[in-house]
Amino acid sequence: MPNWQKRVLGVLMAVALMGGSVAHAESAPEDADAHLAQLIEALKGGEHDDFISNGNDAFQSNLSETMFDSVQQHLGRRFADGYELRYLSKIDQYGMAVHVWSIHFEDGEGDLITRLAIDPRGEIGGIWFH
């Protein structure tokens, strides 16, 4: 392996290790944990109204039942089969606190990252699964 590749690999490993130690040191705020738990339960149960109940006006009006059904068909079963959350970080975007978790699913189909935006009033502004 050429020297420059060894250096790049070393830097990438150091960044990965630093990121891992930071992720374990931080825990999600209670309100963010509670919101995410409620959203996951609504996905597992196929409950659109429960899913949007703690959202702000934009979240409630923009998340149609059709959109919810599409996400629920894919993720509802995966959450029901078992999962583990690991809180990664909080970032500030668009005037909201955006909390980031990794989700490890027991089904073996691969992990996801989720971002949950909470507006200044404590309402859900958005959720994204990547």
N, C-alpha and C positions, 0 to 999 in steps of 0.2 A: 504494500500500500504506500503510495507516495506521501511524503511529509505533509503536504498541504491538506490531504484528505484526513490524515491523523489529527491535525490541528482542528479542522472543521468538526470532526466526530467528537473530539474532546470538548469543544465549546458546546455542541448540541447536548452532550451528556450532562454537562454542568448546568445548562439552562433547564433541562428536564428535571434534574435533581433539585434545583432551587425551587422550581415551580411546585414540585411534589411536597416539599417541606412547608411551603407557604400554605398550600391547600389544606394540609392537615392541621395547621395551627389556628385556622379561622373557622368559626361556626356561623351558620345562618341565623339572622335575627328571628325571634319567635314569630313575628307577623308574617315574614316571608315563608318560614316553614309551614305555618298554618294554612296560608293561601295555597302553597304547592300541594299539600296533603289533600285539601278540599278539591282542587282541580283534578288530581289523580283519582280520587274516589268517584268524582263525577264521570270521568272517562271510563273507569272500570264498569260503572253502572249504566252508562249510556244516557246520562241525565244532562241534557243541554241546559235546562233552566238552572240547575245547580251549578253547572260549570260557569255560567256568566253572572251568577247572583252577586258576587263580590267585586264585579268589574265596574269601571267607570262608564259613563254614558257611551263613549266611543267604542270601548271594548264590547259592550252589550249590543250596540247597534251594528257593529261591523262583523261580528261572529255569527253568521247565519247558522241555522240548524243543519243545512246541507254541508257547510264547511265542517261543523262539529262532527257530523256523522262520518265524514271522510277520515278525519283524524282518529275518531273513536274506533272505527273498524280495524284500523292498523294497530293503534297503541293500547286500546282497552284490554285486549286479550294479553298483550305482553305484560302490562302492569299486573293483571290478575294472576299471571303465571309466576310472579315474583320478581322483585327488583331491589336494588340497593342504591341509595343516593349518597353522593359525596359533594358537599358544598365546596365550591372553588373560590368564589370571589364576589365582590360587589363593585359595580362600576356605575358612574353617573352618566346617563345619556338622556337627551331630550327632556331635561327637567325631571327625570324619574330615577329612582334607585333600581338598577337592573342587577338581579341576583343570578348567579350562574352555578349550575350543578352538573356533575356528570351522573349519568344513570346507567348502571350495569343491570342488564336484564338476565334473568335466569334461563331464558329460552335459548341462549347461545346465538341469537341472530345479530349480535353486535350491540355496542353501547351507543348512547346518544348524549348530546349536550343539550341542556335546556336553559333558556334565559327567561326570567320572570320579571316584568317591569311593574313597579309599584309607584303610583303617583304620590304627590305630596299629601293628599288626603288619606292615604293608606288603602286606596282602591287599586285593583288590578288594571293595569293599562295595556298589558299584552303578555303573551307567552309564545315562545318559539321553541320548537324541537328540531335539533340539527343532528 
